[in-house]
């Protein structure tokens, strides 16, 4: 009896130890990070030279996506017909690299009888969609994601985050003409796709171009949403911020280590400092003796107003602002390490 009892105890101990090892291995083995491309592109649907174009504009982006296989592309100033074309062309035949395409139109502003101040009390749902130049189709933001990275399209959730309207409502409580002035503006937004299962989010944002105070407030609102609604997520943010990297608008996104008022949680992929988060560095160039880490290649007429932000934990391998035939902006692409 003693021998039998001892054998049972030994076998039980071995089984318990094996289960413990297997359990520990399952918990301790996170997926390895893999390099994926990500991008952002203002397609210029509101531009008088490009907004009226047909399938040639989205087809150029299709070719880039098929060549690069990006995990995420943020689109601004997209047209609804272009979005339909992208959706029809980017589905993978075997599902291994299928892209899910999401689009959300933005709303027009509203002016008062004098053509000046609008009524901030008119709800967004009562406003007409903004339209692309010279054609009656909706104009807005898009998010394109790889389903093998973010998860099946049916499991992803598209989320619209009004920015201009949120700032306008706050201005109403402050009184004065500011809310009426903001009511005339196109209702800019941040549009995100959430993967609950992968704890990932991909967002596209387009900020107001012709009102600095409104633009800064929109940026602050966006950063608050990213901080609170996507806490604990690997969040990728691309957009047309209509401001330069050293601006108060960009302050809302750059992490504090970049200094100059930075108060966000991200790094920008095209920084000349790579993955280093710091103020900048001195150079040997007489005409450019200091380079700020908050800078990068131009994306519109010699200025950098488009950006791709990633968490500090995401390693950036490279970045490049390329070229575009069908937009006044150029796409910004980057290679980053993601755990899919």
Secondary structure, 3 states (H helix, E strand, C coil): CHHHHHHHHHHHHHHHHHHHHHHHHHHHCCCCCEEEEEEEEECCCCCCCCCCCCHHHHHHHHHHHHHHCCCEEEEEEEEHHHHHHHHHHCCCCCCCCCEEEEEEECECCCCCCCCCCCCCCCCHHHCCECECCCCCCEEEEEEEEEHHHHCCHHHCEEEEEECHHHHHHHHHHHCCCHHHHHHCCCECEEEEEEECCCCEEEEEEECCCCCHHHHHHHHHHHHHHHHHHCCCCEEEEEEECCCCCCCHHHHCCEEHHHCCCCCECEEECCCCCCCCCCCEEECCCCCCCEEECCCCCCCECCECCEEEEEECCCCEEEEEECCCCCCCCCCEEEEEEECC
